[in-house]
Amino acid sequence: MRKVLLLGASSLAAATLLAAPAVAQESAPTGPAAAEEQQTVGDIVVTAQKRSQRLQEVPMTVQALGEAAIEQRGVTSLARLTNITPSVQISAFSNQKPVLYIRGIGTRQLGPGADQSVGVFVDDFYAGDSSALFTGLADLERIEVLKGPQGTLYGRNTIAGAISITTAAPTNSVEGNIQASIGNYNLIDVKGTVSGPIAGDAVLGRLSFYTTKRDPYIRNPLTGRGGLGQDLAGVRAKLLFNLSDRLSALLTGDFNRDTSPGQLGKSRGPGVFLKRSDIPTPTPDTNYFVSPSDHDPTTDATYYGGNLKIKWEGDNLTALSLTQYRNNRFHNTQDLDATTLQSVIQDGTQRSTNFSQEFRLSSDPGGSLSLGGKLDWIVGLFYYHSKALSVDHIILGPDSLAAQRSGRTSDSVMTNDIKTDSVAAYVDTTVHITDTVSLNLGLRYSNDHKQGVESGSTDNPGVPFVSAPYSVNVELKSHSWDPKAVLQWKITPDVMAYASYSKGYKSGGFQYLASIPQAASFVYNPERVNYYEAGLKTQWFDRHLTVNVAGFIGDYKGFQLTRTLTLPSGGATNLTDNAATVKLRGVEMDFRASIDDHLSIDGSYAYMDNTFGRYDQCGNVAAVGCAVLDGTVLPRSPKHQINLGAQYEVPLSDASTITLRADYVHRSKFALDPGAFGAFRVGIGQVATLSPLLQEPSSDILDLRATYNLNNWTFSVWGTNVTDKRYTIAFASFLPSAFVSYYSPPRMYGATVGLKF
C-alpha cells in the first residue's frame, strides 16, 4: 500500500504539468456539421472492464482507437500499434510468429509450448494464437490497449496487458463501404463491407473482406526476389439473430490466407550461425534493405474459425455465453544465417486448434441485484483447450559446421506435440461507497494443465543441430489465485484519481527448437508479478482538454526468458527458463486538446526504468559465451518515448472537407537482447560488455496523411516513415557472435479512395 500511496502522490503532482495515458486516441468527426462535437474529447465508450464506460471513468491505463482514428493512422495489423501507442512494441519474425510487448514485458518463445505475455481478444473472445491478426485487420469499430496485468477479467496470460479488438456489428439498415489503395512496392489493397437486415429486424448480417499484395521491401540480389512482402486475403461474416426482446445470438466466422514472401533477415556479423570454420565470413551489404541470401523465405498459412455469442438481458442481470473454435495452419521457410552461404535453413510447419467456452453473469446497474446502484458485479467461468503440433527441420548445408565435420549435410527434425487445458473462475465487484468514492475488488482462480512429447531426430548423427535422437515426455500442472483492488475517487465530475494493486500470472511451458534432451526435458514454471499503479484522469475547459498521468511499479518473479545458446560442442540449442527477476518502474502521460473547430493536437510521454534483478544467461544448460546479467536493462524498454499528433480540418463547403494529419514518435535507444548496456560478470573477477549490435539506436518516425471528403467519398494520400528511418522490428542473437536483424518497412506511400453507401 505504501507503494500505491507514493505513486498516487507523484501522479497527482505531475498531472498539473503533464498529460495522460488513458486518453482515447480517437480522431474527431469529419464535416462542418461535427464542429461542436469535435471540440470535446475523451467521450469514447470502451469495454475495458467488460461493461460500457466512458474512457475517462476507467481506473486503469487504457489507450483506445476508434473507427476514425484507426482509419487516419492506417492500422491494418497489430504491428502498426508500435508507433502510435506508448510503451507498446509489436513485431514478428514472420506474420505467423508475433512478438508482443507492453511496458517491456513480452514473450520471445515462438513454439506451441509457450504462451504470450499480452493477451489478444477479438469481440470478447480470447485469441490463443494471434497470428491471424498480423495478416490483416479490416472493418473495425475499436481497438483498446490495456496496460498492466489484466488477470481478473481477461484471464490467462495477460501478465503484461491485453489488446481488445472490436469488429463492426451488423446494422438495422443497409450500409456498406469499399476502399482501394495503391502505393510503392506495387501495393494493391482492396477492402469492403456490406451490412443490413436479412429478415427484417429478426436477422441482421454483415460481410467484410480484404486483400493486400505488396512486393518485398528487403531485396535479395542473388534471386531478384526477397522477403517481407505481403500477399494476404480474408473474409468475415456475421449473423445476428434477435430471438426476442431479451435474447439474441451473434454467429461469426472468418477465413484468412497468407502466402506472403517471408521474413528475410540481414546478418550483422561478426560471425555466421553454425558456419564451418575453414571458409571466410561474407561481408554484409551496407544497404539495410539488401540482403544477399542463398534462400528466399516463403509462407503458406491458413487461419479460420467461428464463434457464437448468446446474450440474455433480464431485469436485474445479463447472461452471456461465449463459444469459440479456431484452426491455424502455417508453413514457412527462412535462411537463419541470412548470408550467401549455404549454412542454415529452417523449414517449419505448425498446426493448432483451440476451443474455448465462457459463461458470464453481470449485474444491471438499475436492477435489484445491484442494491440500488451501490454494487456492480461480474462473475464467470472459463474453459480453454488447445492442441498444437510443430515440426521444424533445421537443414545444415555444405557451408555448415555439420558438413565440415562429417563431409555431408544434415537435416535435424524437432517435433513438439502439445495439449493444453485451462479452467478458471472469476468475480469482479465494484462497491460505490459514496457518490464519489468506489472500491473495486476482483479475484480469479486459474488452473492450467499442459502435457506433450518433444522429440528430435537427425539423418547425420554426431554433428549439429540435433546430434543424437531423443524423445521426452513433458507435463506441467499449475494454478494461481490472482486478486485485484482498485480505489477510485471522483474528485469532480471531470477529475478522477485511482490507485490499484494486482497480481499477474503467466503459465509455464515447454521448449522449442531444443537440440539436446537436457534442454528439451526442461519444463519452466509460471511467471508471476505484483503490480502497483496510481493515476489521475482529468478534463478541462468544457472537456476541450484531456490531461492524465499514471505511474506504475512491477516486481516480476520467475521471469521467463528465451535465448539461443552455443554449446561446448560447437552446436546450439534454444532454452527458455525462469532465469530472472525483473523490476519495472515507469510513468506514462497523455494529452489531447481541441483548439477550435478545426485543429486538434494530441501527445504522450512514456518513461520506463526496467532492469533485471538477477539473471544467469546460461541458466540450466552448460553453454559458452553467456554471462551473469544482474542489474542490466530489460530488452524492448526504451527509457523515453514521445508521441505527438496534430489534425487540421478545413471545411470547403457543406459537403466537403480536407483533413490533414501528422503523427511523430521519438523512441530512445533500447536493448534488443539482455546485456546490451553496461558491464556484467562473465566469470570470477571478469567483467565485459556484449556487442553493440545488441543495441537499437534512437529513432524518429513521421507519418503524414491528407484526406479530401466529398459527401460519401474519401480521397487520401499518405506516407508512413516518411523520413525513411531504419529500425529493427525483430532480432535473433546466436551467442556468442552471430546476430541477425529484421528491419522495419522503409518509407511507404500511396493513395486511397473510399466510398460509403
N, C-alpha and C positions, 0 to 999 in steps of 0.2 A: 504493500500500500504506500510505503514511503516513496518508492519509485514513481508511482502514479501521481502522487501529490507534487513531487518535484517536476514531473513532466507537465502537469496541469499549470503550475505557476509559470514555468518558462514559456509555455504555449500562449498563455494569456498575455504575457508581456510582449511577446513577438507579434501577436496579432494586431497590435496598434500600429505596427510599422510595415508588416509584410502580408502576403496573401496566401491562399488556401488550397489544400489538397483535394477537397471534396466538391469543388465547383464543377458543374456539368460543362463539358466542352461542346456545347450544342451551338450550331450556327443559328443566327437569327432568321426568322421567316423572311421570305423574299416578297417583293412587291410593295408599292407605296401603301396599300391598304393595311399592311402589317407594321407600319411605322411605330404606332403606340406600343404594340406588343414587343417590338424589337428593343425598346428602351429598358425593359425589365429583364433580369436574368436570374437563373437559378431555380426556375419553377419546373424543371424536368422531373417527371414522375419515374421512379425506379422501383425495383422489387428486390433490392439487395437483402432485405430481411424477410423475404417470402410473403410480403404484403405490399400493396401500393403505398408509397410515401413520396413526399417532396424530397428531393435530393438533400436539401439543406436541413432536413429533420432527421437524417440517418446518422447515428452516432458512431461513425467509423470513416476511414479514408476510402472514398469511392470516386473514381473517375467515370463519367458517363458520356457517351457519344450517342446523340440522337440521329434520326434518319438524315437530316440536313448536314450535320457535321460529318457523318460517315461519307456522304457524297462529296462534300467540299474538300475533305482530306484524302480522298481516294483510297479508302480502306477496302481492299479486296481480299485480304488474307490477314491472319493474326500477326504475321511478321510486320505489318505496317504500323502496329501499335508501338513499336520500339521508339520511333522518333516523335510520337505525339503524346505519349503517356509517361510522366515522370517515374523513374525508378523501375521501369519495365524494360527487359531485354528479351526478345523472342527471335530465335534463329533456328536453323536446321542444317544438318549435314546433307539432307535431301528433304523433299516435301514429306516423305514418309517417316521422318525421324525428327519431329520438332523438339526443340530445347527451349523451355520457358523459364524465365527468371523474374521474380518480383523482389525488390529490395535486396538483390544479391543472392537470393536463395533459389536454387533450381536443381535439376537432375540431368546429369550427362550420360547416365546409363541408358542405352538405346534398345536393350533386349526385352523380351517378354516377361522376364522375371523381376522387372523393376517397375516402379510407379513414379509419376511426376510429382513435383512439389507444388505445382499450380494446377488446381482442378479446373477443367473446362466444362461448361454446361450450356446446352442448347435447348431453349424453350423449356427449361427446368429439368432437363434430362442430363445425367452425367455422361460425358463422352470419355469412356475409358481409354480409347485410342483417339487422340485429337488430330491424327494425320490428315483426315479429310478437310479440316479447317484451314490447311495450308494450300489446298488446291483451288479454292475459290469461295468467297463469301458474296452472296447476292440476295437481294430482296430482304434487307434487314430493317428492323424497327429501332433496335437499340443494342449497344454494347456497354456493359458495366464491368469495370475492373475493381475488384475488392482486394484491399491490401492487408496483409497480416493473416494469421490463422483464421479459418472460417469453419472449423470443425463442427460446431453445434448444428447449424442448419444445412451446411453443404457437405459435411462428412469427410469421407476418406480422401486422404492425400491432398489436402488444401493447406498444408503447413506454411506455405508462403503466401497464399491468397487464392483467389478464384476469378475466373473470367466467365461472365454470364452473357450469353448471346441470345437475343430475342428476335426471331424472324417474324415477318409481317403476317397478320392473320387474315382469313377470308373476310370479305366485306358484304354488307347487305345490298349494295348497289354495284352495278357493273363498272369496273375501272381497270386500268392497266397501264403499262408503260413499256417502251422499247428504247434501248440505248446502244449506240455503236461507237467504238473508239478505234482510231488508228494512231500509230506512233513510230518512233525509231526502233531499230532492230526488227522491223517488219511486224510490228504489233497489229493484231486484229482481234478486237474484243467485242462481243455482242452478248447482250443480256436482255431479258424481258420478263414481264409478268402480266397475267390476266386473272381477275378475281371478280366474284359476284355470286348471286343466287343461282342454284341449280333446280331446286324445288321450292320456290317461294322462300319464306324465312326458315323452313324446316331443314333445308340442306344448303349450305354455302360451300363454295370451293375456291381454291387458289392454286395456280400453276405458275412456276417460275423456272427459268433456265439460264445458263451461262455457257459461253465457250470462249476460250482465250488461246491464242497462238502468238508466240514471240520467239525470234531467233536467239540462240545463246549469246550472252554477253562476255563470256570467257572463251576466247578463240584458241583452238588447237592448230597451229600452223602445219603440223605433220599430216593432219587428215582433212583440213579445211572445214572442220565442224567445231565442236567444243562442248561446253556444258553450261548449266544454269540458264536454260531457256524455259519456255512454257508451251505446253500442249494439253489443255485442260477442257473438260466439258462436264456439265452436271445438270440435274433436274430435280425439283422438289414439288410435291403435290400435297395439298391439304384438303380434307373434307371435314366440315363442321356440321354435326347433327344436333339440332336443337330439339331434343326429345320431349321436353315440356318446359314450363316456365322456370323450373328449378334444375332440370337435368340436361346436361349436354355432353357430347363426346367428340373429341377432336382427333382425327386419324391423319397421321403424317407419314410420308415415305419419301426417300431421296436416293439418288443413284449418281455416283461420281466416277469419272475416269481421268487418269493422269498418265500420259505417255511422254512426258517432258524429257528433254535431254537432262541427264542427272547432274550431280554435283561434281564439278571439276576443280580440284584444289590446286594450289600453287606451292611448290616446295620452296621453303625459305632457308633450307640448309641447317647447319653446315654439312650434315650427313644425309644419307638416304636410308629409309626404313628397310632393314634386312638385306642390304646390298652386299654383294661379295666384296672382299677387301682388295682384290687384285685388279680392279678397274677404277678409273677416276670418277669422281662425283661430277655430274653435269653442272654447269654454271646456270643458275636461274635467269630467265629472261627479265630484263629490267622493267618491262611493261607489266603492270599489275594485272591487266586483263588479257594477257597472252600466257598460255601455259602449254609448252610442248609436252606431249604425253603419248605413250605408246598405245593408249586405250581411251576411246570416247565413252563417257558414262551413259548408262541407259536406265530408263524407268518404265515399268508397266504395272500400274496399280488400279485396283477397283475397290470402291467403298460404297456400301449400300446398307440401308436399314429402314426400320419403321418404328413408330411409337403410337401409343394410344393414351390420351389424357381424358379421363372421365371425371366430370365435376358435378357435384350436387350442392346446391345452395339452400340451406334451411333458414329458419327464422333466427336461430341462435348460433349456428356454426356452418362451416363449409367443409365438405369432404372431398378429397381428391385422390384419385388412383392414377399412377404413372407407370406404364408398362412399356419396355423398350427392348428391341433386338437389333444388333448390328453385326455386320460381317465385313472384315477388312482383309484384303489380299494385296501383296505387292512383291515385285521382284525388281532388284536393281543391281547394277554393276558399277564399280568405280576403281580408279587407279589410286591405291593407297599411298604409293610413293610419290605420285604426282610429278614424274620426270619422264624423260625419253627412254629410260632403262626399263627392261622387262623384268621388273623386280617383284612387285606385289600387286595382285588384283583381288578385289573382294567381289564375290558373286553371291548375293544373299536373297533369300525368299522368306517372307513371314506371312502367316495366316492366323487370323484370330476371329473368334466370335464371342459376343458377350450379351448377356441378358440381365436386365435389372427390373425390379418391382419396388415401388414405394407407395405407401399409404399415409395420408396426411390429414389431420383434422385441425382446423383453425377457428378461433372464436370470431363472432361478428361483433364489431365494436358497439353496436347498438342493442345487442341481444342480452338476455338474462344471464347467460353464461359468462359474460364479461363483467358482471357485478356492477351494472350501471356505468360502464365505461371505465371502471377502475382497473381492469385487468385484461390484457391481451395475451393470448397463449396459442402455441402451436405444438402439437405432438405428432410423432410419426415413427414409422418402421421402414427399414430399407434393406433390400437384399440385392446382391450383385454376384454374378457368376460369369467367369470367362475361361476360355480355352485358347491357348496360343502355342503355335509351333514356329520355330525359326530354324532354318537350315542355311548355314553360311560356309561357302568354300573360300579358303584363303589359298590362292594359287601363286606359288613362288616360281618365277620364270627363270630363264637361263642366266640372267644377271643377278640372281639372288644368292644369298648365303647357302641355301639348300643345294643349289646347283654346284657351287664351289666345293662343297664338302662331299657330295655324292656323285657328281657328274651327270645328274639329271634333275628335272623339275620336280616339284612337289605339289600335291593337292591335298590340303587338310580340310576335313569336313567337321564342323561343330554344330550340334543339334541341341536345341532347348525345347522340351515339351512340357508346358507348364499349365496347371489348372489352379484357378483362384476362386475362393468362395468368401464372401464378406457379408455379415449381417450387422445391423445397427438399430438402435432405438434412441430417440432424442425427444427433448422437451425444451421449449423456449418460452419464457414468460416475461411480460413487462408489467410491473406494478406502478400505477400512477399515484404516487404518494400524495402529491398536491397537484394543482393545475399546472405547475411549472417544473416539478421535480418527479423523475421517474427512475425506477431501478429495473434493469433487465438482467435476468438470471437464466442461464441455459446450461444444459448438460447433455452429452452424447456418450453412449457406450458403443464401442466398435469391437467386433471380433472377426479376425481375419485368419484364413487357413489357406496356405499355398503349398503345393506339392508338385513334383515333377521329376524328370530324368534329364540329366545333362551328359552328353557323350561327345567323344572326339575320335576321329579315325584319320588315317593317312595312307597314301599309296607309296610313301617313301620313308619308312621308319628310321629313326635316329637323327633326323635333321628337322629344323623348324618348318612349319609353325607348330603343329602337333607332332611331337617326336615319337610318341607311343600311344596306342589306342587306350581309351578309358571309357567308363560308363559309371556314373554315380547317381544315386537317388538322393533327392533333396526335399526337405519339408520344413515348414515354419508355421507355428501357431502363435498368434499374438493377440492381445486385446488392449483396450485403452479406455479410460474414463476422461473425457475432455470437458472441463467446465468453462463457463464464461460469466463475467459480471461486468455490467456497464452502468455507471451512474450518470444521469443526464439532467442538466439544469437549463431550462429555457429562461434566460435572464430577461429578455424582452421578446416580443413576437418575432424579431429578426436577428436575435443573438442567442446562440446555444453553445453551452460548454459540456464536455463529456470527459470521462476517464474510464478506462477499461483494463481488465485483466483477462487473459485467456490462455488455455493450454492447447498446443497443437500436436498432431501425431501423423507420421507417415509410416506406412507398413514397411517391414523389411523385405528382403528378396534374395534373388539368386544371381549368379554371374552370367556374363555374356562375352563370347569370344575368349573363353579361358582355354589356354593351350595345354595346361598341365592339370592333373587331378587334384593337386593340393589347392589350386585356385578354384577349380570347378566345384569342389565339395564344400567350399567355404560359404556359409549362409550368414548374411549380415542382418542385424537386428533393426527394430524400428528406430526412427529418429523422432525426438521429442523437443518441445520448446515451451518455455514460459515467456509470455509476451505481454508487454505493457504499452498502452497508447493513451495519450490525452490530447484533446484538441478543442478548437474554438471555431464555430461557423457563424459568420456574420453577413448581414446585408445592410446597405446604407442607401440614403438618398432615394427613398421610394423604390428600393430594390434595383436601382440602376447600377449599383456596385456591389459585388460579392467579394469578400475577403475572408479567407480561412487559413488556419495553420494547425499542424499536428506534429507531435514528437513521439518517437517510438523507441523501445528497448526490447531486444530479443535475446534470450540465452538458450542456445541450442546444445543439446547433448546427444551423443551417438550420431553425429553428423555424417551422412553417407557421402562418400567420395569415390569417384571413378577415375582411373588413370591407366595408361599403358606402360608397363614396366619391362625393362630389359633384364633378362635372366643371365646368370653367370655363364650359361652355355652359349650365349650369343643370341638365343631366341627371345621371344617376347610373349607376354600374356596381359590380358586385361584383368583388373582387380577392382572390385567395389567392396568397401567395408566401412565400419563405423570408426573411422580413423581420427576423428577430430571433435573438439568442441568449438563453438562459434559464438562470438559476441556481436550483436547488431546494435548500432546507435545511429539515430538519424532524425532529421526534421524535414517535412515537406510543406510547401506553401504554394498557394494558388490565388489568382485573382481573375476577375472578369468584369469589364465595365462597358456599359453602353453610353458613349459620349453624347450622341444625339441620335436623330432619326436614321442616320446613315452610317456612322462609324462605331465599331465596337473593337475592343482590344482585350486580349487575354494573355496570361503568362503563368509561369510556375518556376519554383526553385526547389531542388531536392539536394539535401546534404546527407551523405552516408559515411559512417566510420565503422566498417565491418572488418573484423580480424579473427583469425584463428586463435583460440585459447591454447590448445595443443594440437599437433598434427605430425605424426610419423608417416612420411610419404611411402616408405616400403611396406608398412603395415604388417600383414601376416604372411608375406611371401619374401623369400630371400632373393634380393634383386640388387642391381648396381645402378649408380647414377642418381640415387634418390637421397633424401635428407630429412632432418627433423625441422619442420617449418613453424614451430611455435611462434605466435605473435605476428605472423606475416599477414598481408592483406588478402581478404577473400576475393576470388575472381568475380568478374562481372559486377563490380561495386565501384563505379566512378564516384569520387568524393563529391563532385559538383555536377549538377545538370540544370541547365536553364532552358526553358521553353518560352518563346514569345510568338504571339499571333496577332494579326490585325485583319479586319474585314471592313470594306467600304462599299456601300451600296448606292448607286447613282440612279435615281428614277428618271426615265426618259419620257414616259407617257403613262397613262393609266394602265396600260397593258404590258409595259416593258421596263426592264431594269438591266443595269450592268453591275455585277458583283465582283469585286477584286479581293483576293485572299492571299496572304503571305504567312508562312509558318517557318520559324527558325528554331533550331535546337543546338545548344552547345553542350558537349559532354567531355569532361576532363579525362585525362589518361586513366586507364584501369588495367588490372591484371587479367590476362587471358587464362593463365594457369597459376596455381599456388606458387609462391616464391618469386614472383616477378619483381617485387620491390623489397629492398632491404637485404640484410645479411641473414644467414641461417647456419645451423650446425650440420656438418656432414660427417663428423667424427669427433673424437675427444680432442679438444683444442683446435679443431679445424673449422674455419669459417669461410663461406663462399657466397656468391650470388649466381642465380640462374641466368640464362641467356636473355638479353634484351628483346629477343624475338617473342618472349612471353608477355611483353608489354604492348598494349594498344595505345597509341598516342591520342591526344585530344582531337576532337573533330567538331566541325561547324557545318551543319546541314541546312540548306534553304530550299523550301518548296514554294511554288507560285501557281496561282490559278486565276483565270479570268472567265467569267460566265455571263453570257447575254441571255436573258429570259424574255421570251415573247409569247404571251398567252401560255399555252401548254408546251411550248418548245423551249429547249435549252441548248445553247451552243457554247462549248468551253474549249479553251486552250490551256494547257497545263505543263508544268515541269516539276520533276522531283530530283532532289540532289543537284540543283542547277549549278552549284559551284563545282560539281564533278569531284567530290571528295571521296577518297578511297578509305574504307574502314572494314574491319573484319566482322563477319557475321557468324562464323563458326571456325573452330580451331582444333587441330589434332597435334598432340605432342607425343612423340615416341622417344621417351627418355633413353639415353641422356642427350642425344644430339640431332635428332631428326624432327623437323617442325613443318607442318603443312597448314596453310591458311585458305579459307574460303571467303571470298570478298563480296562486299555489298554491290548492288547494281550501280553502275556509273550514272552519269546524267541521263535521265529518261524524259522524253517529252512527247506530246501528242495532242490530238483534238478529239472531242466527244460531242456527239449530237444526240439529244434525247427528246422523246415525245411522251406526254402523259395524256391518257384519254379516260 
